[in-house]
């Protein structure tokens, strides 16, 4: 991993703190409709009896090009190549949230062609599916998640127009990647995170090969030899990437070059450009390596 350099956010196996409230009925109802050639408008209704305080970052309310919809061409899912965020669960500013009043609807629009290659044109199916992190009314700590799944929208896309939207978006992103800036205490924090990442990933690779079947099933839904080998290989590649600050396929920055470091964002990556950015929260609010299972820290953020 080169300085500048970061690796694409791997599934947050060892670090995510997510309160699973799937057993509770979600109050959110999301409907989408087509806007223009490749635009989508989502109407998000809170059908519950109380207001819902949702985190905007990483959701369909985010102004950034995060993954807001799944796009299919026939049975094939079109790859997402936008921004992926690593989100905090505490210490988040109040303005990072939006309150959706009970019985009310909020609307948002975005263009799926920015982060999905629709240049082939023709028919595509689009659906918004995911969840909002939410906090209690008098808090900014994440209390749980509220899931949603929209209707499926079938659209006929002009491939040339969609290709221009995507090209313009990615050209703008490329122009921003011009600096290397990890110095001083930020460089020290980042190199330590990468070193710890290497150790964690190497241990995870070994555990995937011969660790308890129950843990494999818990995290990866299978403990077959094929699954074990796949997981072990991925963690081995992560260990290799985190093992160097002068080589590798990715770049890392310590200032917000995109920019995407809003409140609640620990770090972000743009996989299509092979870079990762550590946000101020990473340096100011996190320990190097926590001994608490599933706690958020710099090492597991790098991993």
C-alpha positions in Angstrom: 0.0 0.0 0.0 1.5 3.2 -1.1 1.5 6.6 0.5 -0.8 8.0 -0.6 -2.6 4.8 -0.4 -5.5 2.9 0.9 -7.3 -0.1 0.2 -10.9 -0.6 -0.7 -13.1 -1.0 2.3 -13.4 -4.7 3.0 -16.5 -6.0 4.6 -16.4 -4.8 8.2 -16.2 -8.2 9.7 -14.1 -7.3 12.7 -15.1 -3.8 13.4 -18.7 -2.8 12.6 -21.0 -2.0 15.5 -24.5 -2.5 14.1 -27.5 -2.9 16.3 -29.8 -5.4 14.5 -33.4 -4.3 14.9 -34.6 -6.4 12.0 -37.1 -8.1 14.4 -38.9 -4.8 14.7 -41.1 -3.6 11.8 -39.5 -0.8 9.9 -41.6 2.4 9.6 -40.1 3.4 6.3 -41.9 3.1 3.0 -39.8 4.0 -0.1 -41.1 4.5 -3.6 -39.0 5.4 -6.6 -39.8 6.9 -10.0 -37.8 7.8 -13.1 -36.6 11.3 -13.8 -35.2 12.0 -17.3 -32.9 9.5 -18.9 -31.2 7.9 -15.9 -32.3 9.9 -12.9 -34.3 8.5 -9.9 -36.6 10.3 -7.5 -37.2 8.6 -4.1 -40.1 9.4 -1.8 -39.4 8.3 1.7 -42.4 8.1 4.0 -42.3 7.5 7.8 -45.4 5.4 8.4 -44.7 5.1 12.1 -46.3 6.9 15.0 -43.2 8.8 16.0 -40.5 10.9 14.3 -37.5 9.1 13.0 -34.0 10.7 13.3 -31.9 9.2 10.5 -28.2 9.6 9.6 -27.9 11.1 6.2 -24.3 10.0 5.5 -24.1 6.8 3.5 -27.9 6.7 2.8 -30.1 7.7 -0.1 -30.3 11.2 1.6 -26.5 11.6 1.2 -25.5 14.2 -1.5 -22.4 12.1 -2.2 -22.4 9.3 -4.9 -22.8 6.5 -2.4 -24.7 3.3 -3.4 -28.4 4.3 -3.3 -29.8 1.7 -5.7 -29.3 -1.7 -7.2 -29.3 -1.7 -11.0 -29.8 -4.8 -13.1 -29.5 -5.5 -16.8 -31.6 -8.7 -17.1 -30.3 -11.1 -14.4 -26.9 -9.4 -14.2 -26.3 -6.7 -11.5 -24.5 -3.6 -12.8 -21.4 -2.9 -10.7 -21.4 0.1 -8.4 -18.3 2.2 -8.7 -19.0 5.2 -6.5 -17.9 6.2 -3.0 -18.0 3.8 0.0 -18.1 5.2 3.5 -17.0 3.9 6.9 -19.4 5.4 9.4 -19.1 6.1 13.1 -21.7 5.0 15.6 -21.1 7.7 18.2 -19.7 11.2 18.5 -21.7 12.4 15.5 -22.8 16.0 15.1 -26.5 16.8 15.3 -26.6 18.3 11.8 -25.5 14.9 10.3 -29.1 13.7 11.0 -32.4 14.5 9.4 -35.7 14.1 11.1 -38.5 12.4 9.1 -41.7 13.4 11.0 -44.3 10.7 11.6 -46.6 10.4 8.6 -44.5 12.7 6.5 -42.5 12.2 3.3 -39.1 13.5 2.2 -37.9 13.4 -1.4 -34.5 13.1 -3.0 -33.1 12.7 -6.5 -29.9 11.3 -7.9 -28.6 9.9 -11.2 -27.7 6.2 -11.2 -25.6 6.6 -14.3 -22.9 8.4 -12.4 -21.9 5.3 -10.6 -23.2 2.5 -12.8 -22.1 1.8 -16.3 -25.3 2.1 -18.4 -23.5 2.8 -21.7 -25.0 -0.3 -23.3 -28.4 1.4 -23.1 -31.7 -0.4 -23.3 -33.8 -1.7 -20.4 -32.6 -1.6 -16.8 -34.3 -2.5 -13.6 -33.6 -0.2 -10.6 -34.5 -0.7 -6.9 -33.6 1.2 -3.8 -32.8 -1.3 -1.0 -30.9 -0.7 2.3 -31.3 0.9 5.7 -31.0 4.1 7.6 -29.0 4.3 10.8 -31.0 6.2 13.4 -30.6 7.8 16.7 -32.9 8.5 19.6 -34.4 12.0 19.6 -32.2 13.3 22.4 -29.0 11.6 21.2 -26.5 11.4 18.3 -25.3 7.9 19.1 -26.6 5.3 16.6 -29.4 3.3 18.3 -30.2 0.9 15.4 -31.2 0.6 11.7 -34.4 0.9 9.9 -34.5 -1.1 6.6 -36.4 -0.4 3.5 -37.0 -1.9 0.0 -38.6 0.1 -2.8 -40.6 -0.9 -5.8 -38.7 -2.1 -8.9 -38.4 0.6 -11.6 -38.0 -0.5 -15.2 -36.4 2.2 -17.4 -35.2 2.4 -21.0 -31.9 4.3 -21.0 -30.1 6.2 -23.8 -26.7 4.6 -23.5 -24.8 7.5 -25.0 -26.3 10.0 -22.6 -25.7 7.8 -19.7 -22.1 7.2 -20.7 -21.5 11.0 -20.7 -23.0 11.4 -17.2 -20.7 8.6 -15.9 -17.6 10.0 -17.8 -18.1 13.5 -16.5 -18.5 12.3 -12.9 -15.3 10.2 -13.0 -13.3 12.8 -14.8 -14.2 15.3 -12.1 -13.0 12.8 -9.4 -9.7 12.1 -11.2 -8.9 15.8 -11.3 -9.1 16.0 -7.5 -6.4 13.3 -6.9 -3.3 15.5 -7.0 -1.6 15.5 -3.6 0.2 13.4 -1.0 -0.2 14.7 2.4 0.2 12.1 5.2 2.8 13.7 7.5 3.6 14.1 11.2 1.2 12.5 13.6 -1.3 11.7 10.9 1.4 9.6 9.1 2.3 7.9 12.3 -1.3 7.0 13.0 -1.9 5.8 9.5 1.3 3.6 9.3 0.4 2.1 12.7 -3.1 1.4 11.4 -1.7 -0.4 8.4 0.7 -2.4 10.5 -2.1 -3.5 12.8 -4.3 -4.2 9.7 -1.7 -6.5 8.4 -1.5 -8.5 11.6 -5.3 -8.7 11.9 -5.8 -9.7 8.3 -3.1 -12.4 8.5 -4.7 -13.8 11.6 -8.1 -13.7 10.0 -6.7 -15.6 6.9 -5.4 -18.3 9.1 -8.6 -18.5 11.1 -10.6 -18.8 7.9 -8.7 -21.9 6.9 -9.0 -23.8 10.2 -11.1 -21.8 12.6 -14.5 -22.8 14.1 -17.2 -23.6 11.5 -19.8 -21.7 13.6 -17.9 -18.4 13.2 -17.5 -18.9 9.4 -21.3 -19.5 9.2 -22.0 -16.5 11.4 -20.0 -14.1 9.3 -20.0 -15.6 5.9 -23.1 -17.9 5.9 -21.1 -21.0 5.1 -18.2 -23.1 6.4 -17.5 -25.1 3.2 -13.9 -25.6 2.1 -14.6 -23.4 -0.9 -15.9 -20.5 1.3 -12.9 -20.9 3.7 -10.4 -20.8 0.8 -12.1 -17.7 -0.7 -12.2 -15.8 2.6 -8.6 -16.8 3.5 -7.4 -15.6 0.1 -9.1 -12.2 0.4 -7.7 -11.7 3.9 -4.2 -12.7 2.6 -4.4 -10.1 -0.1 -5.5 -7.5 2.5 -2.5 -8.5 4.7 -0.2 -8.0 1.7 -1.6 -4.6 0.8 -1.4 -3.4 4.4 2.1 -4.7 4.7 3.8 -1.9 2.8 3.5 1.9 2.7 5.6 2.2 -0.5 4.1 -0.4 -2.8 0.7 -1.9 -3.7 -2.2 -1.1 -5.8 -3.9 1.6 -3.8 -3.3 5.1 -2.4 -4.2 6.7 0.8 -4.7 10.4 1.8 -5.0 12.2 5.1 -7.0 15.2 3.8 -10.4 15.2 2.3 -9.6 15.3 -1.4 -13.1 14.1 -2.7 -14.5 15.7 -0.5 -16.7 13.3 1.6 -15.6 13.8 5.3 -19.0 14.9 6.7 -19.8 14.3 10.3 -20.0 10.6 11.2 -17.7 9.6 8.4 -14.5 7.9 9.6 -13.0 7.2 6.2 -14.1 6.6 2.7 -12.9 4.9 -0.5 -13.4 5.3 -4.2 -12.7 1.7 -5.4 -12.7 2.7 -9.1 -9.8 5.1 -8.4 -8.1 2.8 -5.8 -7.8 5.3 -3.1 -8.9 5.7 0.5 -9.1 8.9 2.7 -8.9 9.0 6.5 -11.2 11.7 7.8 -10.6 13.9 10.9 -12.8 11.4 12.9 -10.2 8.7 12.2 -7.4 10.8 13.8 -9.3 12.6 16.5 -11.9 10.1 17.8 -10.4 6.6 17.5 -7.9 4.5 19.3 -5.2 2.6 17.3 -6.5 -0.9 18.2 -9.3 -1.8 20.5 -9.5 -5.0 22.6 -13.3 -4.9 22.5 -14.9 -7.2 20.0 -16.5 -5.3 17.1 -15.4 -1.9 18.5 -14.4 0.7 15.9 -10.7 1.7 15.7 -8.1 2.7 13.2 -6.8 -0.8 12.5 -10.1 -2.3 11.5 -11.0 0.8 9.6 -7.9 0.3 7.5 -8.8 -3.4 7.1 
